[in-house]
C-alpha cells in the first residue's frame, strides 16, 4: 500500500521547505531522542528537517523533468524489495544488519500513532531475539524509519504492456482512493496457480497442464533473500556455536577441505590432492530460543547442545517485530514452508592450472551441479536424474585467480554467474518432471562446494532462497497453508498430494498482483469478498497508475557508516537504485 502526494502538495513542496525546517517533528513516545552537538535539537528532529529540505528540492527538479510521481511505502508487503516503516539495526549477537517492520506503530487510515511500539526483533542469521525497548541492554536508541520513497512512471503503461515480475502501483480494487504497490505475476487471460511457493500458468487448451513462470536473472537477484552469510560465523563461534560448513571427508583424508583461519569457520582450502572429489558441505543448523537461553545461562553453548540440521524454510526477519522480547514468535513467522529453490554464492581463489571447481545444490533429493574446468574455462551443468542433460558455456573462470561465483536453482531452472555476470549456456537450462517437490534427508545439507584435483581457497560463503508464495485465499489460511513439513524427522514430511494450491482466473485487461513478503501481504490472493460489490482477485488495466522506477530516498543514516561520527542526514546510498 502507498501514500500518494497530491498535485497541490508537489507544486508547493519547494516553498514549504523553509517552513518545514522550522517545524521539525518531535521524537516518538517511548523512544528517547539522541541529542545533537548543540544540545538544542534531537538527531531525529534534525534528520527529519534536513531530509525534508533535500527531498523538496530533489522533487521540485524531478517533477519538472520527468513524467513521474513520488510515493512513500508505508507497509512491508513488498519487503525486502521495498521497505515500509521499519527499524534498521545491527544484531547484538552476530553483527548482521537487518530490518523489521514498524508499520503497526502507525494507523494507516489516520496516520496517527497506535501506541503499539516495536520492542523486539529476531535476526535471520542467528535467530537471536534482540531487546529494542528504551531500556535495552545495548543502551542504544532504535528509532523507526519511514518507508522507501520511490518514483513511479505514470505513463509507462501508456506505451508498453505491463510485464510479469514488474513492480506496479495501482488503485486497490475495493477502494478507489487507496493506492497499492505489488509485483505483477498474472497477465490478462491467464489462469494463475500458486503451488509449492512457485507461480504456474495453466495451458488454456489443457488447464491440467501447468507451466512454471520463471524469473529473468536480474529479477531473481532482486528477490533472493539471504538464509545464512558465513561472514557472521566468527561471532557465533564465540558463543560456542559450531561452523555450519564442514568437510565431508573424515580428518586426515587426502585433499580434504581444511579451515584456514584460527576460528575454523571463515576460510577453507584444499590442496587438490584427493584421488577423487572432495567436498565442503553446508548444514542448516539454526539456533533456537532454547539454545540462546543456554548461552545466557552458561556464557557459551555446551558442545552437546549444538543445533541439529533442519530444512530451510520461508523465515523472514522483517516479520519478527513484536511488543516484547519475551514473547515467542508464532510458528507461521518462524517459517512453515520448506523452500527448495536456493542459491549459493562464494569467492574462490584458484591456485591450480587445472582441475574442477564444483558448486552443488540439493532440492527434493536431486543434486544440481555446475562444474568449472579450470584449464579451459568451460562450465557444464548436470542433474542426477538427467544423465544426458549437460548444457555448457565458456566462462571467465580460467586458470589461477580469484572468482566470485553464484549458482541458483529456482523456478525449475539453473542460473550461473561468474564475476557477477550471468552465463548464457548453449542449451536451455530449464528442466521438467523431476518429481522432486518433497524434501529428503539430503535437503538438510542443501549446498556444497567441491574440488576435483584443484587447489583452491573458498571464502564469503552465502546461502540464499527464492521468494515463497503461500497458496492462500484468506488470511486464516496464510498461517496454515498445508505445505508445512511439520517436523524435521524425514518420516513426518508431507507428500506432494497433501499440499494446497490456489488458482486465480484473469480475464481480458485483468492482472494478478502479489507482494514479495507473502506472509504479510494483502494482495490478489486475499481481496475477494462476498457480495456483488466486493473486490475481486484481479486489478483492471484502467486501475494501473504506473510502474515503480526508482528508490530515490530510502531512510538516511544517523552517522557516517563505519564511523561513530554523528551525521543525521547521511544518504543511504546502498538502497538507492532502480526497482527490479
Buried (B, 14 or more C-beta within 10 A) or exposed (E): BBBBBEEEEBEBBBEBBEEBBEEBEEBBEEBEBBEBEEEEBBBBBBBBBBBBBBBBEBBBEBBEEEEBBBBBBBBBBBBBBBBBBBBBBBBBBBBBEBBBBBBBBBEBEEEEEEEBBBBBBBBBBBBBBBBBBBEBEEEEBBBBBBBBBBBBBBEBBEEEEBEBBBBBBBBBBEEEEBBBBBBBBBBBEBBBBBBBBBBBBBEEEEEEEBBBBBBBBEBBBBBBBBBBBBBBBBBBBBBBBBBBBBBBBEEEBEBBBBBBEEBBBBBBBBBBEBEEBBBBBBBBBBBEEEBBEBBEEEEBBEEEBBBEBBBBBBBBBBBBBBEEBEEEBEEBBBBBBBBBBBBBBBBBBBBBEBBBBBBBBBBBBBBBBBBBBBBEBBBBBBBBBBEEEBBBBBBEBBEEEEBBBBBBBBBBBBBBBBEEEBBEBEEEBEBEEBEBBBBBEBBBBBBBBBBBBBBBBBBBBBBBBBBBBBBBBEEEBBBBBBBBBEEBEBEEBBEEEEBBBBBBBBEEBBBBBBBBBBBBBBBBBBBBEEEEEEBBBBBBBEBBBBBBBBBBBBBBBBBEEEEEEBBBBBBBEEBEEEBB
